[in-house]
Amino acid sequence: MTILKFPHDKSLLNQLQEHVDELNELYKSLNKAFTVVNAIEEKITGAEAHYDEILKRYSKAVGGIEHVEVRWLEYSSGIGVDVDSGNIVFTPWEGDDEDPDVS
């Protein structure tokens, strides 16, 4: 009687291990990507805050937000979309303190 050895690459356990190894590599790559995305998001948050300060000063200089061209509002963190109506909404800045350095 001849006993045939089951092919190693057909073993379900080996297939499982190969997939586990592949998934582990993919998860490592995904975690690296998330780390990069989070770092970029942090930079964006800081840049938006600075942009909003400049936009606020400009808005005061031209007589209010209604006098600011729409293109300058694109990167403001105060712009959003009302999910119920679909309208674009601008959330004014908190406080209306006087900025003597408006130019």
SEGUDO-281114 format. One record per atom (N, C-alpha, C): chain; atom name; x, y, z. Coordinates in steps of 0.2 Angstrom, whole numbers, plus 5000, padded with zeros to 4 digits. Layout:
% SEGUDO-281114
R  chain  atom     X     Y     Z
R      A    CA     X     Y     Z
...
END
This chain:
% SEGUDO-281114
R  chain  atom     X     Y     Z
R      A     N  5004  4994  5000
R      A    CA  5000  5000  5000
R      A     C  5004  5006  5000
R      A     N  5003  5011  4996
R      A    CA  5006  5017  4995
R      A     C  5003  5023  4999
R      A     N  5006  5026  5003
R      A    CA  5003  5032  5007
R      A     C  5006  5038  5003
R      A     N  5001  5042  5001
R      A    CA  5003  5048  4998
R      A     C  5003  5054  5003
R      A     N  5008  5058  5003
R      A    CA  5008  5064  5007
R      A     C  5004  5069  5005
R      A     N  5000  5072  5009
R      A    CA  4996  5078  5007
R      A     C  5000  5084  5005
R      A     N  4999  5087  5000
R      A    CA  5004  5093  4998
R      A     C  5004  5098  5003
R      A     N  5010  5100  5005
R      A    CA  5011  5105  5010
R      A     C  5007  5112  5009
R      A     N  5007  5114  5002
R      A    CA  5004  5120  5001
R      A     C  4996  5120  5000
R      A     N  4994  5114  5001
R      A    CA  4986  5113  5001
R      A     C  4983  5112  5008
R      A     N  4988  5112  5013
R      A    CA  4986  5111  5020
R      A     C  4982  5117  5022
R      A     N  4976  5116  5025
R      A    CA  4972  5122  5027
R      A     C  4975  5126  5032
R      A     N  4979  5123  5037
R      A    CA  4982  5127  5042
R      A     C  4988  5131  5039
R      A     N  4991  5128  5034
R      A    CA  4996  5133  5030
R      A     C  4993  5138  5027
R      A     N  4987  5137  5023
R      A    CA  4984  5142  5020
R      A     C  4982  5148  5025
R      A     N  4979  5146  5031
R      A    CA  4977  5150  5036
R      A     C  4983  5155  5038
R      A     N  4989  5151  5039
R      A    CA  4995  5155  5042
R      A     C  4997  5160  5036
R      A     N  4997  5158  5030
R      A    CA  4999  5163  5025
R      A     C  4994  5169  5024
R      A     N  4988  5168  5025
R      A    CA  4983  5173  5025
R      A     C  4984  5178  5032
R      A     N  4986  5175  5037
R      A    CA  4987  5178  5043
R      A     C  4993  5183  5042
R      A     N  4998  5180  5039
R      A    CA  5004  5184  5038
R      A     C  5003  5190  5033
R      A     N  4999  5188  5028
R      A    CA  4997  5193  5023
R      A     C  4993  5199  5027
R      A     N  4988  5197  5030
R      A    CA  4984  5202  5034
R      A     C  4988  5206  5039
R      A     N  4992  5203  5042
R      A    CA  4996  5207  5047
R      A     C  5001  5212  5044
R      A     N  5003  5210  5038
R      A    CA  5007  5215  5034
R      A     C  5002  5221  5032
R      A     N  4997  5219  5029
R      A    CA  4992  5224  5027
R      A     C  4990  5229  5033
R      A     N  4988  5226  5039
R      A    CA  4986  5230  5044
R      A     C  4992  5234  5047
R      A     N  4998  5232  5046
R      A    CA  5004  5236  5048
R      A     C  5004  5242  5043
R      A     N  5003  5241  5037
R      A    CA  5003  5246  5032
R      A     C  4998  5251  5033
R      A     N  4992  5249  5034
R      A    CA  4986  5253  5036
R      A     C  4987  5257  5042
R      A     N  4990  5254  5047
R      A    CA  4992  5258  5053
R      A     C  4997  5264  5052
R      A     N  5002  5263  5047
R      A    CA  5006  5268  5045
R      A     C  5003  5273  5042
R      A     N  4998  5271  5037
R      A    CA  4994  5276  5033
R      A     C  4990  5281  5038
R      A     N  4987  5278  5043
R      A    CA  4983  5281  5048
R      A     C  4987  5286  5052
R      A     N  4993  5284  5053
R      A    CA  4998  5289  5057
R      A     C  4999  5295  5053
R      A     N  5001  5294  5046
R      A    CA  5002  5299  5042
R      A     C  4996  5304  5041
R      A     N  4990  5301  5040
R      A    CA  4984  5305  5039
R      A     C  4983  5309  5045
R      A     N  4984  5306  5051
R      A    CA  4983  5310  5058
R      A     C  4987  5316  5058
R      A     N  4994  5315  5056
R      A    CA  4999  5320  5056
R      A     C  4997  5326  5052
R      A     N  4994  5324  5046
R      A    CA  4992  5329  5041
R      A     C  4986  5332  5043
R      A     N  4981  5329  5046
R      A    CA  4975  5332  5049
R      A     C  4977  5337  5055
R      A     N  4982  5335  5059
R      A    CA  4984  5340  5064
R      A     C  4987  5346  5061
R      A     N  4991  5346  5056
R      A    CA  4994  5351  5052
R      A     C  4988  5356  5049
R      A     N  4983  5352  5046
R      A    CA  4978  5356  5043
R      A     C  4974  5360  5048
R      A     N  4973  5357  5054
R      A    CA  4969  5360  5059
R      A     C  4972  5367  5061
R      A     N  4979  5366  5062
R      A    CA  4983  5372  5064
R      A     C  4983  5378  5058
R      A     N  4983  5375  5052
R      A    CA  4983  5380  5047
R      A     C  4977  5383  5046
R      A     N  4971  5379  5047
R      A    CA  4964  5382  5046
R      A     C  4963  5387  5052
R      A     N  4966  5386  5058
R      A    CA  4965  5391  5063
R      A     C  4968  5397  5061
R      A     N  4974  5397  5059
R      A    CA  4978  5403  5057
R      A     C  4974  5406  5051
R      A     N  4972  5403  5046
R      A    CA  4968  5405  5041
R      A     C  4962  5409  5043
R      A     N  4959  5406  5048
R      A    CA  4952  5409  5050
R      A     C  4954  5416  5054
R      A     N  4960  5416  5057
R      A    CA  4961  5422  5060
R      A     C  4963  5428  5055
R      A     N  4966  5426  5050
R      A    CA  4968  5431  5045
R      A     C  4961  5433  5041
R      A     N  4957  5428  5040
R      A    CA  4950  5429  5037
R      A     C  4946  5434  5041
R      A     N  4946  5432  5047
R      A    CA  4942  5437  5052
R      A     C  4944  5444  5052
R      A     N  4951  5445  5052
R      A    CA  4954  5452  5051
R      A     C  4952  5455  5045
R      A     N  4952  5451  5039
R      A    CA  4951  5454  5033
R      A     C  4943  5455  5032
R      A     N  4939  5451  5035
R      A    CA  4932  5452  5035
R      A     C  4930  5459  5039
R      A     N  4933  5460  5044
R      A    CA  4932  5466  5048
R      A     C  4935  5472  5044
R      A     N  4940  5471  5040
R      A    CA  4943  5477  5036
R      A     C  4939  5479  5030
R      A     N  4935  5474  5028
R      A    CA  4931  5475  5022
R      A     C  4923  5477  5024
R      A     N  4922  5477  5030
R      A    CA  4915  5479  5032
R      A     C  4911  5473  5034
R      A     N  4913  5467  5035
R      A    CA  4909  5461  5037
R      A     C  4910  5455  5032
R      A     N  4908  5450  5034
R      A    CA  4908  5443  5031
R      A     C  4905  5444  5024
R      A     N  4899  5448  5024
R      A    CA  4895  5448  5018
R      A     C  4899  5451  5012
R      A     N  4904  5455  5014
R      A    CA  4908  5458  5008
R      A     C  4915  5454  5006
R      A     N  4915  5448  5009
R      A    CA  4921  5444  5008
R      A     C  4919  5439  5002
R      A     N  4924  5439  4997
R      A    CA  4922  5435  4991
R      A     C  4922  5428  4993
R      A     N  4917  5424  4990
R      A    CA  4916  5417  4992
R      A     C  4923  5413  4991
R      A     N  4927  5414  4987
R      A    CA  4933  5410  4986
R      A     C  4937  5410  4992
R      A     N  4937  5416  4996
R      A    CA  4941  5416  5002
R      A     C  4938  5412  5008
R      A     N  4931  5410  5007
R      A    CA  4928  5406  5012
R      A     C  4929  5399  5012
R      A     N  4932  5397  5006
R      A    CA  4932  5389  5005
R      A     C  4936  5386  5010
R      A     N  4942  5389  5012
R      A    CA  4946  5385  5017
R      A     C  4945  5387  5024
R      A     N  4939  5391  5026
R      A    CA  4938  5392  5032
R      A     C  4934  5386  5036
R      A     N  4936  5385  5042
R      A    CA  4933  5380  5046
R      A     C  4926  5382  5048
R      A     N  4924  5388  5047
R      A    CA  4917  5390  5049
R      A     C  4912  5389  5043
R      A     N  4914  5386  5038
R      A    CA  4909  5384  5033
R      A     C  4907  5377  5033
R      A     N  4901  5376  5032
R      A    CA  4898  5369  5033
R      A     C  4892  5369  5029
R      A     N  4889  5363  5028
R      A    CA  4883  5362  5025
R      A     C  4878  5359  5030
R      A     N  4872  5363  5029
R      A    CA  4866  5360  5034
R      A     C  4864  5354  5030
R      A     N  4864  5349  5034
R      A    CA  4862  5342  5031
R      A     C  4855  5342  5030
R      A     N  4851  5345  5034
R      A    CA  4843  5345  5033
R      A     C  4841  5349  5026
R      A     N  4844  5355  5025
R      A    CA  4842  5359  5020
R      A     C  4847  5359  5014
R      A     N  4853  5357  5015
R      A    CA  4858  5356  5010
R      A     C  4861  5363  5008
R      A     N  4859  5368  5012
R      A    CA  4862  5375  5011
R      A     C  4869  5376  5014
R      A     N  4873  5380  5011
R      A    CA  4880  5381  5014
R      A     C  4879  5386  5020
R      A     N  4882  5385  5025
R      A    CA  4881  5389  5031
R      A     C  4888  5392  5034
R      A     N  4888  5398  5035
R      A    CA  4894  5401  5038
R      A     C  4893  5402  5046
R      A     N  4897  5399  5050
R      A    CA  4896  5400  5057
R      A     C  4901  5406  5059
R      A     N  4898  5411  5061
R      A    CA  4903  5417  5062
R      A     C  4907  5416  5068
R      A     N  4913  5419  5068
R      A    CA  4918  5419  5074
R      A     C  4915  5421  5080
R      A     N  4917  5417  5086
R      A    CA  4915  5419  5092
R      A     C  4918  5426  5094
R      A     N  4914  5430  5098
R      A    CA  4916  5436  5100
R      A     C  4917  5441  5094
R      A     N  4916  5447  5096
R      A    CA  4917  5452  5091
R      A     C  4922  5458  5093
R      A     N  4928  5455  5096
R      A    CA  4933  5459  5099
R      A     C  4936  5464  5094
R      A     N  4938  5469  5096
R      A    CA  4941  5474  5091
R      A     C  4949  5472  5090
R      A     N  4951  5472  5084
R      A    CA  4958  5470  5083
R      A     C  4961  5476  5080
R      A     N  4965  5479  5084
R      A    CA  4968  5486  5081
R      A     C  4973  5485  5075
R      A     N  4975  5478  5074
R      A    CA  4980  5477  5069
R      A     C  4976  5475  5062
R      A     N  4970  5478  5061
R      A    CA  4967  5476  5055
R      A     C  4970  5480  5049
R      A     N  4972  5477  5044
R      A    CA  4975  5481  5038
R      A     C  4974  5477  5032
END
